[in-house]
Amino acid sequence: MYAPLVSFVIVNWKGLRFLEGCLSSLFNQTWHDFELIMIDNGSSDSSVRFVKDRYPQVIVIEKI
């Protein structure tokens, strides 16, 4: 049976201290048919760099 793809969207603004727990929880579950999108709202706390370095499978959309 086919399991549909699910998209998780995380909206982030200076949330570096929360990202490790959030992302590791999502990627450590037993179900993996999902994509993860993080929308960053102009953070200045290295959130975007952390996600790009540690979780390259996350789609990151940055405020320009």
Sequence and secondary structure as in RCSB ss.txt:
>XXXX:A:sequence
MYAPLVSFVIVNWKGLRFLEGCLSSLFNQTWHDFELIMIDNGSSDSSVRFVKDRYPQVIVIEKI
>XXXX:A:secstr
     EEEEEEESS HHHHHHHHHHHHTSS   EEEEEEE S  SSHHHHHHHH TTSEEEE  
